[in-house]
Amino acid sequence: MKKGCLITIGVLFLFFVLVIIVSVASSDEGCSTNESKEQVVAANTETKSEPKTKWEYNESVDEMSEKTTFFATLTSDNEVNFDFPYDGGSALSITVRQDPKYGKDVYFRISKGQFSNSYNGSVSVKFDNGSIEKYNCSGSSDADTGILFLNGNVSSFIKKLKTAKQIKVQASFFQEGDRTFTFTTPVGLEWEH
């Protein structure tokens, strides 16, 4: 009978020890889970914050010459709706390019649509709260009617892009008239090329 009691007490003791071990392990997992939740919340908060800049920077290397062309592109915050065949939203982008062959230039590209004066025209631009400025433009050498290149004043224009937080561009589009696009970015263009 004593042996039976001792065995029962031993089994109860082991059971008690196991319960303590399981409860301690569970409370440690709880801490890990809470810490993980805090880390996830912090990561989500960082993800939702405003990006440093809306400028996109790219480069491409010519396979023959092995020279690099650098690009910086800012896309408009708003889109406009053109009639058929360009139904849907059309955004405007401003691209600064440093090309070993063509040098430094700035061009405007509409995602869907055609500039009305794709060979010789102008765009009106307003940097932050400044006055409206007219810039002469010309079409691309491949006759793409969705692109206008800035004629002259490229360095001055780039200098303004470096400090501007808001840019408004108004251009004329084929059978659509003048449309205005707004660009905002917390940080201006970072361009050392």
N, C-alpha and C positions, 0 to 999 in steps of 0.2 A: 504494500500500500504506500509506503514511504517513497518507493521508486516511482510509482505512478504519479504521486504528488509532485515529486521533483521534476519529472518529465513535463507535466502540465505547466508547472511554474516556469520551466525552461522555455517551453513553446510560447507561453504568454510573454515572457521576457523578449524573446526573439521577435515576436509579432510587434511588441511595443517599440523595439529598436527600429524595425522596418518602417513603422508608421512615422517615427521621428525623422528618419532619413528621407522618406518620400515627401513629408511636409517641408523640410528644409530645401530640398531640390525644387519643389513647386514654388516656394517663395523666391528663390534665386532666379527661376525662369520669369517670374512676375517682374522682377527688377529689370531683367534683360528686355522683356517685352515693353515695359514702360520707357526704358532708354531708347529702344528701337522706335517706338512711337514718337518720341521727342525728336529723334534724328530725322524721321520721315517728315514730320511737320516742319522742321527747319529746312530740309531739302526742298519741300514744296514751296515754302515761303521764298527761298532764293530763286526758284524757277519762275515764280509769278512776278518777280520784280522786273522793272523796266530794263531792257537791254542797254548796254553802254552806248551803242550806236546803232543806227539803222542802215548805215552804209555797209555794203557787201564788197569785200576785197577779193580779187581773183588774179591769177596770172596764167599765161600759157607760153609754152616754149615752142618755137618754130623748129620742126624736125630737121630742116635743111641747115639753117644758119645757127641753130642752137641758141638763138637770142630770145630774151624774155619780153613779153608784152604784159604790162600791168593794167588792171582795170579797177575802178571803184564805181559802184552803182548804187543809186538811191531811187527807190520806187515810191510813187505817190501814195498818200494815205487814202485818197478817194479814187473812185472809178467813175467813168461816165458811160452812158448807154447810147450807142449809135444804132441807126436803123440797119436793116438787112443790107448786106450780108454779114455785118459785124455785130449782130445781136449779142447782148450780154455785156458785162462790164469790161471796159478798156482802161488800163492804167498807163501812166506815163512814167518813164524812167529817165534819169539824168546819169550819163556815164562819162567819167573822166578816164582817158586812155593815154598811156605812154607807150608808144610803139617804136621800135628801132628803125622801122622803115618810114613811117609817117610822122613821127615826132609826137608832141603833146597835143591832144585835142579834146573837145567836149562835144557830146552829141545827145540828142533827145530821141527816144524811141517810144512809139505808141504800141501797146501789146496787140491791139486789133484796130485797124483803121488806116486812114491815109491823111497825111498833111495836105492841105489844099495847095500850098505853094512849095511843093517838094523840091523844086530846083532853085528857086530864089524866094526867100520869104524872111519873116522875122518872128520872133517870140517876144512877149513882154514878160519881164521877170521882176519880182519884188522880194528883196531879202529882208527878213524880219519886218521892222516897221519903217524901212527906208522908202524912198520914192520908186515909182515904176520906171524901169529902164527897158529900152528896146534893144534887142540884139539881132543883127543880121545873121541869116543862116543860109545854107545851101544843102542840096540833096547829096546822097551818097554816090560814089562813082559807079555802083552797080544798079542805079536807078530804083532803089528800094524806097517806095513812097511812105514808108513807116518810120523813116529816120531823117533827122535834120542835124547837120553839123554846124556848130557855132563858127562864124567867120570873124577872125580877129578877136582881140580882147580876151583871149583864152587865159592868160596868166592872171589878169584882173578878175575874171569870173571865178577861177579856182581859188583865188585869195578870199573872195567873198564866201565861197562854199565852206571854207575852213572855219569861219566864225559863225555862220548862220545857223540858227536853231529852227527857223521856219522859212520856207521858200515857196513862193507862188509863181506858177508858170501858166501863161495864157497863150494858146496857139490856135490857129485856124485849121479846120479840118474839112476835107472834101465833102460837099453837100451837107455839112453839119454845123458850120459856123465856128465861132470862137468858143472854146471850152477852157476852164481853169482847173488846174491841178494843184493840190497842196501837199507839201513835203515837210514833215517834222522829224527832228532827230535830237536827242539829248546832247549829242556831241557832234560837232561839225566834222567835215572831211579831214582825215589824217593822211596827207599826201606828201611824200618826200621824193618823188620820182621826177 
